């Protein structure tokens, strides 16, 4: 059960980081003007997902040993 929960948080955080990065990078490369509030919200969401990702990676690493 715990292993499943760690896998969920690992996948969820990785998807969030990937989507926010693609949106921010895509808007920058294509020259699409994004509202400042949206850009900041995506950045904050990205920054919130990083500690969750690190936690899940450490838990997966400890469970593998």
N, C-alpha and C positions, 0 to 999 in steps of 0.2 A: 504494500500500500504506500509506504513512504517513498519507495523508489519511483512509483508512478507519479507522485506529487512533484518530485524533483524534476522528472522528465517534462512534466507540464510547464513548470516555471522556466526551465531551460528553453524549451521550444517557444513559449510565449514571449520571453524577453528577446530571444533571437529574432523572432518575427517582427516585433516592435522596432528593434534597432534597425533591422533591414528596411522596413517600410519607411521609417522617418528619414533614414539616410538617402534612400532612393528619391523620395519627394524633394528633400532639400537640395541634393545634388542635381537632380533633373531640372528643377526650377533654375538653378544657377547656370547650368550648361546651356539650357535652351533660352535663357534670358527672360524667363517669365517673371513678372513682377508679382511677388507675394506680399500680402499685407504683413506689416511688422508684427502684429499680434499673432498671426498664424505661424510665422517663422519662429518666434520666441516660444510659442506653445509646443511646437514640434521639437525644438531644442531641449526644453524642459522635460518633455516626455522621453526623449532619448537619454538624457542624463539620469532620469529615474529608473530606466530599464537597465542601465549598466551595472549598478550594484546587485540587482536581482540576478543578472546573468553571472556575475562573479560568484555570488553565493551558490548558485546552482552548479557551476563548474567545480567549485571546491567540494560540494557535497557529493557530486558524481565521482570525483577523484578519490575521495575518502572511501566511498562505498566500493570502489573497484579494488582497493587494497585488501 
